[in-house]
Amino acid sequence: MTLPVNALSSALSQIQSMAAQAAGGSQKAEESSGAATPGGFAAALKASLDKISSDQKSAVGEAQAFELGASNVSLNDVMVDMQKANIGFQFGLQVRNRLVSAYNDIMQMSV
């Protein structure tokens, strides 16, 4: 069973909007110090979310092919791919939880 990554995508968009608001005055300092490109983390996070989603879709497609009796799909492959997709989703969920926790900690500091 696959779970949608809508919650992770929603969290990503919220984090991006907050980062854009926070970067208002600090962006010039980052450019002059030679720091990493802004959005590098967001791009990496989006790529990870896209990979999690594609892994889930691939595992579901493979499971459906097995159910329909495709000769080139074995039960072992289906089970392994489903577990990989589940582990990827759980990892993404933990990353989201850590990001939300860090955001809440930062917001507590500014109050």
Phi, psi and omega per residue, in radians:
M1 nan 2.278 -3.140
T2 -1.782 2.659 3.132
L3 -2.020 2.444 -3.127
P4 -1.204 2.658 3.121
V5 -1.759 0.378 3.136
N6 -1.061 -0.689 3.141
A7 -1.104 -0.695 3.123
L8 -1.194 -0.707 3.113
S9 -1.131 -0.672 3.104
S10 -1.115 -0.761 3.116
A11 -1.108 -0.689 3.121
L12 -1.083 -0.783 -3.121
S13 -1.157 -0.625 3.095
Q14 -1.157 -0.725 3.139
I15 -1.136 -0.698 3.129
Q16 -1.123 -0.715 -3.138
S17 -1.188 -0.658 3.105
M18 -1.185 -0.643 3.124
A19 -1.163 -0.652 3.121
A20 -1.149 -0.674 3.101
Q21 -1.178 -0.737 -3.103
A22 -1.242 -0.488 -3.073
A23 -1.395 0.013 -3.116
G24 -0.838 -0.957 -3.093
G25 -1.710 -0.323 -3.041
S26 -1.605 -0.120 -3.080
Q27 -1.170 -0.653 3.128
K28 -1.150 -0.639 3.123
A29 -1.164 -0.668 3.126
E30 -1.161 -0.713 -3.118
E31 -1.131 -0.693 -3.105
S32 -1.328 -0.433 -3.122
S33 -1.521 -0.113 3.137
G34 1.354 0.447 -3.140
A35 -1.226 2.971 3.133
A36 -1.050 2.737 -3.098
T37 -1.113 2.408 3.077
P38 -1.142 2.440 -3.106
G39 1.602 -0.091 3.117
G40 -1.096 -0.741 3.113
F41 -1.181 -0.747 -3.138
A42 -1.112 -0.689 3.116
A43 -1.150 -0.700 3.109
A44 -1.161 -0.682 3.118
L45 -1.152 -0.739 3.109
K46 -1.112 -0.715 3.117
A47 -1.093 -0.680 3.102
S48 -1.137 -0.731 3.105
L49 -1.113 -0.710 3.114
D50 -1.126 -0.665 3.114
K51 -1.170 -0.727 3.101
I52 -1.041 -0.790 -3.132
S53 -1.117 -0.791 -3.129
S54 -1.165 -0.629 3.077
D55 -1.100 -0.712 3.123
Q56 -1.148 -0.782 3.129
K57 -1.100 -0.717 3.127
S58 -1.109 -0.751 3.136
A59 -1.130 -0.701 3.111
V60 -1.151 -0.746 3.107
G61 -1.071 -0.717 3.123
E62 -1.172 -0.687 3.103
A63 -1.118 -0.710 3.116
Q64 -1.147 -0.687 3.100
A65 -1.100 -0.698 3.105
F66 -1.126 -0.746 3.135
E67 -1.100 -0.565 3.127
L68 -1.434 -0.063 3.048
G69 1.573 0.443 3.100
A70 -1.093 2.323 -3.053
S71 -1.340 -0.347 -3.090
N72 -1.600 0.106 -3.124
V73 -2.069 2.150 3.131
S74 -1.779 2.753 3.133
L75 -1.086 -0.648 3.120
N76 -1.030 -0.794 3.140
D77 -1.103 -0.716 3.140
V78 -1.087 -0.831 -3.104
M79 -1.123 -0.729 -3.140
V80 -1.138 -0.777 -3.138
D81 -1.162 -0.634 3.082
M82 -1.128 -0.697 3.115
Q83 -1.190 -0.682 3.085
K84 -1.064 -0.764 3.136
A85 -1.128 -0.693 3.129
N86 -1.150 -0.758 3.122
I87 -1.113 -0.732 3.099
G88 -1.059 -0.741 3.124
F89 -1.135 -0.765 3.132
Q90 -1.084 -0.687 3.093
F91 -1.093 -0.812 3.118
G92 -1.060 -0.667 3.117
L93 -1.140 -0.717 3.111
Q94 -1.156 -0.673 3.092
V95 -1.095 -0.773 3.107
R96 -1.050 -0.771 3.133
N97 -1.076 -0.705 3.120
R98 -1.165 -0.687 3.118
L99 -1.139 -0.732 3.115
V100 -1.130 -0.718 3.120
S101 -1.099 -0.766 3.120
A102 -1.121 -0.722 3.105
Y103 -1.069 -0.780 3.132
N104 -1.099 -0.685 3.099
D105 -1.097 -0.728 3.131
I106 -1.148 -0.701 3.140
M107 -1.173 -0.565 3.098
Q108 -1.169 -0.606 3.139
M109 -1.182 -0.599 -3.058
S110 -1.421 -0.155 -3.120
V111 -1.467 nan nan
